[in-house]
Amino acid sequence: MSQKTLKKLVLALVVASALWGIVTVYPSDERAADASSELVAFLEGVGEEASIHAVRLRPPAGDTVELTRTDGSWTVNEFPTDSSRVAQLFEVLSSAEVRELVSRNAANHGRMGVADGDTHTIEVDAEGYAGAMVLGEAGARYGTTYVRVPGEDEVYLLEGNLSVHARRSHDDWRSKRVVALDTASIERIDVSRDGSTYSLSRGDSAWTFEDGSETNEATVRNILSELGDLRAAGFLSEGDSVAGLPAGGSVVAVAADGTTLASIELGSGEGERWVRRLGDAVIYRMGSYRIDRVAPVRERLEPGA
């Protein structure tokens, strides 16, 4: 073989390697050519959140999680949703891509988590489209999920970790926000906790007690921070033992014109407590750490405490 021919072969090999690297690092955005038309239609049907009316996540056992869009906002089984969770779901749905066909044999459905009677199914009602997809276990590659169309044997590897979202419980989709206030509009805060009460007033340069005495600025900042975005740890049912404890306090935020911006009732107890916002039927569960921040005992408001 001449030196000239050898150089051409080496150059061809370098070019081929470079092209392979580009394809590997920057995979095509086109869906796999062997993807079923039903699966392609499903992914195209959920491409735009604005066109979707409802999403149902059906587990193999238990209650169905139903996300419904009304007037631009989402609810889950008629409760307000955690907007970040919903955004994550639609981000995954809109970017999901079929990467490859991994099985045509129904005998493989069990190990891939897509067998009938033991599957998670996602159903979507969109503008001009309604469809479903069976979600299985996470794929061999990170961020992938085994999927198939109901009634079909073919299993595909989907780029997009949908299995995480499908396995979330009803409460995981619900908003845990108790209250969110513009703290600059708060002029007075009335706190009652376990038989002790006090009021805080906004001054020209600092917050004081109602009688004008000084407060611990760091503790007041904690109260304001919580009122700006107070989130619970979870939810309680009427029959829960924590929910059955008597009231143990309250936090009321008042504007300069005397308008009540928010009124929060607290349960009693040493650890977790129930919390309810006036006008909201939901009973929230809140840990002692957050209770101590939003409704600290008066001693912690003393200067130097």
Disulfide bonds with the S-S distance in Angstrom:
none
